[in-house]
Amino acid sequence: MRTTLISNSEDKLNVTEHELLQQAGVQKIIAAFDLLPDILFWVKDTQSRIVYANTEFVQHQGFKHLEQVLNKTDYDFSPQHMAHQFVSDDERVLAGHQVTDRLELNHTSSGELGWFSTSKRILTDAKGNIIGTLGITRHLEKTSKTLLNVNAIEAPVKYIREHYYTNITIEKLADLAHLSVSALERRFKKYLAKTPNQFINETRLENARRLLIETSLPVGEIAYQCGFSGPSYFSKQLSN
């Protein structure tokens, strides 16, 4: 008998749905992420430690079993400069910032760079207290429609990543993409949710953080090598 499911009472229907989810159990529901190919799903506590991850995430990190990634952080999986960015991202999400379908270049399981679409949210308990974060990253290699959109800015993005330390002009990037400057800026905003200048700055910061961690170079030298105009400007950007 399905009286509760076809009742005219909307409240009764909602209660039934809530009870159904409770009976199913959170663990069984999130385990469904193992059915989705090319989807990395994870749950972290407020210290950015993994408390759950789907099979795709575990294999992406080079492991076979969930137990091998539990209680670990991005510093256990990624180069330090990248891990720093991921953990900083978690802190921003915990502070209320949402990440939705953000296109980003990241390392694939084979170690090469690939395009990913990432979304992150805070995780709260029944009383509304923040207890962690959860996230989904989708590898776009097999998503032809999305990759077609990405290809619209692939040439300027590749140029920025290879020449971040030089004086990059928007005109040069527009020429590489065979677009006008205004059209290039619209595409960056549409597909990366940032301007070309913002992407250039983030790329420079990414490489600067790597040098700060992996070398003993002076801050001024790192600023120069990564394309910043001077140490003071670099320090200001680094603290933002």
C-alpha positions, 0 to 999 in steps of 0.5 A, spaced: 500 500 500 502 506 497 497 511 501 503 515 504 506 516 497 500 518 493 497 522 499 494 529 497 498 532 503 504 535 501 507 535 508 506 527 509 509 526 502 515 530 505 516 526 511 515 520 507 521 522 503 525 524 509 524 517 512 526 514 506 533 517 506 534 516 513 532 508 512 537 508 506 543 511 510 548 516 508 553 511 506 549 507 501 547 514 498 554 516 497 556 510 495 552 511 489 558 515 486 562 509 485 557 508 479 559 514 475 565 514 471 570 520 471 567 523 477 572 524 483 568 525 490 570 526 497 568 528 504 573 532 508 573 534 515 574 541 517 582 540 518 581 538 510 582 530 512 579 525 507 573 522 511 570 518 505 572 518 497 569 514 492 573 509 488 575 513 482 578 518 487 582 513 491 584 510 484 586 517 481 591 518 487 594 511 486 591 507 491 586 501 491 582 501 497 579 507 501 582 505 507 589 508 504 586 515 503 582 516 510 585 521 514 590 524 509 590 531 506 592 533 499 599 534 502 599 526 502 597 526 494 599 532 491 606 537 490 606 542 496 604 548 492 598 544 489 596 542 495 597 548 499 592 551 493 587 545 495 587 546 502 586 554 502 580 552 497 577 548 503 578 554 508 575 559 503 569 554 502 568 553 510 568 560 510 562 560 506 565 561 499 561 556 494 565 553 488 560 551 482 563 548 476 569 551 476 574 549 470 581 548 472 587 544 469 589 539 474 594 533 474 590 526 471 592 519 474 597 518 469 601 525 471 599 529 465 595 535 465 587 535 464 581 539 464 577 538 470 570 541 472 570 542 480 564 544 485 565 544 493 560 545 498 560 546 506 558 540 510 553 541 516 550 537 521 543 536 523 543 543 527 547 547 522 554 546 525 559 546 519 563 539 520 567 539 513 566 540 506 565 535 500 567 536 493 566 533 486 571 533 480 569 531 473 575 529 468 572 532 462 576 528 457 570 524 455 565 530 455 566 532 448 561 538 448 565 541 454 571 540 451 569 543 445 568 549 449 574 549 453 578 548 446 575 556 445 581 558 450 586 552 449 591 556 445 591 562 450 591 558 456 597 554 454 601 560 452 600 563 459 602 557 462 608 556 458 610 564 458 607 566 465 614 569 467 614 574 461 610 580 459 603 577 456 599 582 453 591 581 452 592 582 445 597 577 444 592 572 447 587 574 443 591 573 436 592 566 438 585 565 439 583 568 433 578 573 437 578 580 438 580 582 445 573 583 448 571 576 445 577 573 448 575 576 455 568 574 454 570 567 453 574 567 459 569 569 463 564 564 461 568 558 461 573 560 467 569 565 471 575 569 471 578 575 466 585 573 462 589 578 467 586 574 473 588 567 470 595 570 468 596 572 476 593 566 478 598 562 474 604 566 476 602 565 484 601 558 483 608 557 480 611 562 485 608 558 491 612 552 488 618 556 488 617 558 495 616 551 498 621 547 493 627 552 493 631 557 497 631 563 492 630 570 495 622 572 495 625 578 490 628 573 485 622 569 485 617 575 484 622 576 478 622 569 475 614 569 476 613 575 472 611 580 478 613 587 477 616 587 484 617 584 491 612 588 494 607 587 489 608 580 489 607 579 497 601 583 497 598 578 491 601 572 495 597 574 502 590 576 498 
